[in-house]
Amino acid sequence: MHELAIAQAIVDIAVGHARGRPVARVEVRVGHLRQVVPDALAFSFELVAQGTVAQAAELVLEEVPPAGRCRTCGAQGPLDALPLCCAACGGWDVDVTAGEELLVDAIEIEEETAMSEAVVGP
């Protein structure tokens, strides 16, 4: 299950950027061609985030459909089925331009207001 390794990498990135502050949300773009099972990744994320500042974070996954450009006819657009071929001419010589992404797109980090309020006090 490669989702566990991917989840660990996502948590490591979020924790590194949070610098000890709680992480509220992590947005990840996952290309369809990466063959990541969203439920397995969400479960793995919850598992590896336990005991970290990301343990209460919401994981938001955006699946990116495959797209490409045909080297034969120059057509660009979605690549609907495997094996990947041009929808316009049926050619097999295509450059994949989308669908292979796997990146942390955004991290929402909570402010430490509770600690600030405790210091100010009456």
Secondary structure, DSSP 8 states (H G I E B T S, - for coil): -HHHHHHHHHHHHHHHHHTTS-EEEEEEEEEGGG---HHHHHHHHHHHHTTSTTTT-EEEEEEE--EEEETTT--EEE--SSS---TTT--S-EEEEES--EEEEEEEE---HHHHHHHH--
